Amino acid sequence: MDWNLHLQPLFKKYGNRQHPLEYKNNYQLVVMIVLSAQTTDAMVNRLAAELFRIFPDMKSLASIKPEKLYPYIKSVRGFRKKAEWLVKIAQALADCEDIPLSIEELTKLPGIGRKSANVIIREAGGSPQGIFMDLHVLRVVPRIGITQELKPEKVEKALMEIIPKDHWHAAGMSLSYLGRELCRPSDPECSSCLLKEICRYNLHNF
């Protein structure tokens, strides 16, 4: 099956959407990506305004002790460790312009793994180096039938093998939004899905 061809309508619908985190610049993007690990995007969006009012840039974050962040991020899971990571990131990057746009360099920073790096690169306009994996993508891809692998690195590899590199950014975001809006863990809205005619899950349950 030509999965790349069948996924094109999905890319057209969702591929250009911004990540659900409501950031205003690359500094905010990096901070919010770190905070969002194991925490909902909605929660991070709610705390962002006050956090960035007090700490508007890398320099303001680099000059504090992690404990200063606690009152502003205590609602996120693992906030103490994340506060430590954010201060170290700010100290390593003197300015927003110094944020690297390669997976190799981004993953050297504390609190940033491959998933986070892929999102940062996409949202900051960097060249695609992978396909970002979140819980939605990891649920949708096996359901559709592209691969039955469940581990993020194996799912990403499977997608990268069937989708041209210039569509990698669109692929991750499209599959994520499909999972958020329709292909939910329970009661997925298969009748409204653009992939219903070829989706393994839908055809099996039809």
JOVEN-V347740 format. One line per field, one symbol per residue. ss: DSSP state (~ for helix, > for strand, _ for the rest). burial: + if it has 16 or more other C-alpha atoms within 10 Angstrom, else -. Layout:
ss->???
burial->???
This chain:
ss->__~~~~~~~~~~~~___________~~~~~~~~~~~____~~~~~~~~~~~~~~___~~~~~___~~~~~~~~_____~~~~~~~~~~~~~~___~~~____~~~~_______~~~~~~~~~~___________~~~~~~~~~~_______~~~~~~~~~~~__~~~~~~~~~~~~~~~~~________~~~_______~~~~~~_
burial->---+--++-++--++---+-+++--++++++++++++---+--+--++--++--+-+++-++---+--++-++--+--+--++++++++++-+--+--+++++--++-++++-+++++++++++---+++++++-+++++++++-+--+--+--++-+++--+-+-++++++++++++++-++----+-+--++++--++++----
